[in-house]
Amino acid sequence: MTLRIAILGAGRIGQVHARAVSATPNTRLVAISDPMADVVKRLAETYGCDIRSIDEIAASDDVDAVLICTPTNTHADLIEQFAKAGKAVFCEKPVDLSLARVKECLKTVESEGASLMVGFQRRFDPDFMALKQAIDEGRIGEVEMITLTSRDPGPPPYDYIKVSGGIFRDMTIHDFDVARWLLGEKVETVQAAASVLTDAKIGELGDYDSVNVILTTASGKQCTITNTRRATYGYDQRIEVLGSKGSVSAENHREANIEIADGSGYVRPPLLNFFMSRYVNAYANEIAAFSDAVANGTPTPTTGHDGMMALALADASLKSVEEGRAVKVSDVLDAA
């Protein structure tokens, strides 16, 4: 079976997914939709597919699934539209910036019996997958403490920050998903601290640029997350998991995996400097996993529920900062 896919949104992430679809066996890119005529034309010519409107794609018999790569404020509506149209849906995170709206959207997905996968590409990074496999095989015993380091080389444009929902919902949300994936237990409480240390303008826009979060499960397992919008040395992405029998860690990716030693000491090449290059294999694996799930009629590996829970942790973190206390995740969910 060949899964016939349409992409909604021909921007940066849409282009990444178009490349992934073209490289994935048993998938075919049928159509792309985007209001930017020049951009969508170039992408359609590159991959030999049609240009169609969103409504045309929803009504197309030759489209089995869609990848939603449009602005965040359109995600929930598009998920509902294509769930009702009988298409499998892959949507970039988040489903929405409102937890209440996410709940409403997921009810529609469930009632339609639709397949929905939310894009958290870090779960599909080869190194992180190997780390998870070591945990699942019992190599380090029971997970006790996790440290997630995620530092961007620089902030996104100010116009993006205005609509991003803030650092917890935009950046840390990836770490929240990884934390849930690795902890293997529900997170019960969230304690967060946030500051503006790298760019005063970010603070003027109502956001933070430097945050730390401690997640704690009912049994006492802990995950510490550290984020910043400025790491002058490159894109810093590391994981360390401490277990009852040992530890497992995943290190950064560099421009080349070499080390030079001379009279001045040891020198290694710089880190990769952009998330697109750091996670190129993860994006490809992610689309392959979506394709396999739809083709086999199995649950998607990152579900709408995963998207909802990551957003709940983001909301709990912001509430923790605002109120200066630990926040129960259940309270945030119940209030939405």
C-alpha positions in Angstrom: 0.0 0.0 0.0 1.2 3.5 -0.9 0.2 6.2 1.6 -0.9 9.2 -0.4 -0.1 12.4 1.5 -0.9 16.1 1.2 1.0 18.8 3.1 -0.7 21.9 4.4 1.9 24.7 4.7 4.9 25.1 2.5 7.1 27.0 5.0 10.3 25.7 6.6 8.8 22.7 8.4 6.6 21.9 5.5 9.7 21.7 3.3 11.4 19.4 5.8 8.4 17.0 5.8 8.1 17.1 2.0 11.7 15.9 1.8 11.0 13.2 4.4 7.9 12.0 2.5 9.8 11.7 -0.7 12.5 9.6 1.0 10.0 7.3 2.8 9.2 4.0 1.1 5.5 3.4 0.3 4.6 7.1 0.6 3.8 9.6 -2.1 3.4 13.4 -1.9 0.2 14.1 -3.9 -0.5 17.8 -3.1 0.6 20.9 -1.2 -1.4 23.8 -0.1 -0.1 27.3 0.9 -1.3 30.8 0.1 2.3 31.9 -0.8 2.2 31.2 -4.5 5.9 31.4 -5.2 6.9 29.2 -2.3 4.3 26.5 -3.0 5.1 26.5 -6.7 8.8 25.8 -6.1 8.0 23.0 -3.7 5.4 21.4 -6.0 7.9 21.5 -8.9 10.6 20.0 -6.7 8.5 17.0 -5.7 6.2 16.7 -8.7 2.9 17.1 -6.9 -0.2 19.2 -7.3 -1.1 22.6 -5.8 -4.6 22.5 -4.2 -6.6 24.5 -1.7 -7.2 23.1 1.7 -10.9 22.4 0.9 -9.9 20.6 -2.3 -7.5 18.4 -0.4 -10.2 17.6 2.1 -12.5 16.5 -0.7 -9.8 14.6 -2.6 -10.2 10.8 -3.0 -6.5 10.4 -3.8 -5.3 11.8 -0.4 -5.2 9.4 2.5 -3.4 11.6 5.0 -2.4 15.2 5.7 0.6 16.8 7.4 -0.4 20.0 9.1 2.5 22.5 9.0 0.5 25.7 9.1 0.5 28.4 11.9 -0.4 27.2 15.4 -3.7 29.1 15.5 -5.0 27.0 12.6 -4.1 23.5 13.9 -7.2 22.5 15.9 -9.6 23.6 13.2 -7.7 21.8 10.5 -7.4 18.6 12.6 -11.2 18.6 13.0 -11.8 19.3 9.4 -9.6 16.5 8.2 -10.8 14.1 10.9 -14.3 14.6 9.6 -13.1 14.2 6.0 -11.8 10.7 6.9 -8.1 11.5 6.5 -5.3 10.4 8.8 -3.7 13.5 10.4 -0.1 14.4 11.4 0.1 17.8 13.1 3.1 19.8 14.2 3.0 20.7 17.9 1.0 22.1 19.5 -2.5 21.2 18.7 -3.5 24.6 20.2 -2.2 27.0 22.8 -5.4 26.6 24.8 -5.7 23.4 26.8 -9.5 23.7 26.7 -9.4 23.9 22.9 -7.1 20.9 22.7 -9.6 18.9 24.8 -12.4 19.9 22.5 -10.4 19.0 19.4 -9.5 15.6 20.7 -13.1 14.8 21.4 -13.8 15.4 17.7 -10.9 13.2 16.7 -12.2 10.4 19.0 -15.8 10.6 17.8 -14.7 10.5 14.2 -12.4 7.5 14.9 -9.6 9.4 13.2 -5.9 8.7 13.4 -3.9 11.7 14.8 -0.2 12.0 15.4 1.4 15.1 17.0 4.9 16.0 15.9 7.4 15.6 18.6 10.4 14.6 16.5 12.9 14.2 19.4 11.4 10.8 20.2 12.6 9.7 16.8 16.2 10.8 17.0 18.4 7.7 16.6 20.5 8.6 19.7 17.5 9.2 21.9 15.8 6.1 20.6 18.9 4.1 21.6 18.9 5.7 25.0 15.2 4.7 25.5 16.0 1.2 24.4 18.7 0.9 27.0 16.2 2.0 29.7 13.6 -0.5 28.4 16.1 -3.3 28.4 16.8 -2.7 32.1 20.5 -1.7 31.5 20.4 1.0 34.1 17.7 -0.5 36.4 14.8 1.7 37.5 14.8 5.3 36.3 15.3 7.7 39.2 16.5 11.0 37.9 16.6 12.6 34.5 18.4 15.8 33.3 17.3 17.3 30.0 19.4 20.1 28.6 18.0 22.1 25.7 19.7 25.4 24.7 19.1 27.3 21.5 21.9 29.2 19.8 19.7 32.3 19.7 16.0 33.4 20.0 13.4 33.3 17.2 12.3 36.6 15.6 10.3 38.9 17.9 7.2 38.6 15.7 7.3 34.8 16.3 7.7 35.2 20.1 4.5 37.3 20.1 2.4 34.4 18.8 4.4 31.5 20.1 2.6 31.1 23.4 5.8 31.6 25.4 8.9 29.6 25.9 7.2 26.9 27.9 4.6 26.2 25.2 7.0 26.7 22.3 10.4 25.4 23.4 10.2 23.5 26.7 7.1 21.6 25.3 9.6 19.3 23.4 11.4 18.5 26.7 8.1 17.9 28.5 7.2 15.2 25.9 10.7 13.6 26.2 10.4 13.6 30.0 7.1 11.8 29.9 8.5 9.3 27.4 11.5 8.5 29.6 10.0 8.7 33.1 7.4 6.0 32.4 5.1 7.5 35.0 2.6 10.4 35.1 4.1 13.7 36.2 2.3 14.8 39.4 3.8 18.2 40.2 5.7 20.9 38.4 8.1 23.5 39.9 9.5 26.1 37.6 11.7 29.2 37.6 11.9 31.7 34.7 14.0 34.8 34.0 14.9 37.2 31.2 18.7 37.1 31.0 19.6 37.2 27.3 17.3 39.8 25.7 15.3 42.5 27.5 13.0 42.8 24.5 11.7 39.2 25.1 10.7 40.3 28.6 8.9 43.3 27.1 6.9 40.9 24.9 5.8 39.1 28.0 8.0 36.1 27.7 11.1 34.5 29.3 14.3 33.4 27.8 15.9 31.3 30.6 13.9 28.6 32.5 14.4 25.6 34.7 11.7 23.1 35.6 11.5 20.2 38.0 9.0 17.5 37.2 8.1 14.9 39.9 6.1 11.7 39.6 3.9 10.2 42.3 6.7 7.7 43.2 9.3 10.5 43.5 11.1 10.2 40.2 12.4 13.6 39.1 13.3 15.2 35.8 15.1 18.5 35.6 14.9 20.6 32.5 17.1 23.5 31.6 16.3 25.8 28.7 17.8 29.0 27.4 17.4 31.1 24.2 21.1 31.8 24.0 24.0 29.3 23.8 26.9 31.0 22.1 28.6 27.6 21.4 25.8 26.0 19.3 22.6 24.0 19.6 23.0 22.1 22.9 20.8 19.0 23.2 21.8 16.5 25.9 20.1 13.8 28.0 21.3 12.0 31.1 19.2 9.3 32.9 20.3 8.0 36.2 18.9 4.6 37.3 19.3 2.2 40.2 22.0 0.3 38.4 23.8 2.9 36.4 23.2 5.8 33.9 22.8 6.4 30.2 23.4 9.6 28.3 23.1 11.1 24.9 25.6 13.8 23.9 25.6 16.6 21.4 26.1 16.4 17.7 29.0 18.2 16.1 29.9 19.3 12.6 32.4 16.4 12.6 33.0 13.6 15.1 36.7 14.2 15.4 39.2 15.5 18.0 42.5 17.3 17.3 45.3 17.1 19.8 48.5 19.3 19.5 50.7 21.4 21.7 47.9 23.8 22.6 45.6 21.0 23.8 42.5 19.2 22.6 40.1 20.7 20.1 36.8 19.4 18.8 34.6 20.9 16.0 31.7 23.1 17.0 28.2 21.9 17.7 25.6 21.9 15.0 23.9 25.3 15.1 20.3 24.7 13.9 17.5 22.3 14.9 16.8 21.4 11.3 20.3 20.0 10.8 20.5 18.4 14.3 17.2 16.5 13.8 17.2 15.7 10.1 17.2 11.9 10.8 14.5 12.3 13.5 12.1 14.1 11.1 12.6 11.3 8.5 12.0 8.6 11.2 8.9 10.5 12.4 7.2 10.5 9.0 8.1 6.8 8.5 6.5 6.0 11.8 3.4 7.9 10.9 3.2 6.1 7.6 3.6 2.7 9.2 0.9 3.4 11.8 -1.6 4.5 9.2 -0.8 1.7 6.8 -1.1 -0.9 9.5 -4.0 0.6 11.4 -2.1 0.8 14.6 -2.0 3.7 17.1 0.4 6.5 16.3 3.5 6.7 18.5 2.9 10.3 19.6 -0.8 10.8 20.1 -3.1 13.7 20.7 -3.1 12.8 24.3 0.7 13.2 24.4 0.2 16.7 22.9 -2.4 17.6 25.5 -0.2 16.4 28.4 2.9 18.3 27.2 0.8 21.4 26.9 -0.6 20.8 30.4 3.0 20.6 31.8 3.7 23.9 30.0 0.7 25.6 31.5 1.6 24.2 34.9 5.1 25.6 34.6 3.8 29.1 33.8 1.4 28.9 36.7 4.3 27.8 38.9 6.4 30.8 37.9 3.5 33.2 38.3 2.5 31.9 41.8 6.0 30.9 43.1 4.9 27.4 44.1 4.8 23.8 42.9 1.6 23.1 40.8 -0.3 19.9 40.5 -0.8 18.9 36.9 -4.3 17.5 37.7 -5.4 21.0 38.8 -4.4 22.5 35.5 -6.1 19.7 33.5 -9.3 20.0 35.6 -9.4 23.8 35.2 -9.3 23.6 31.4 
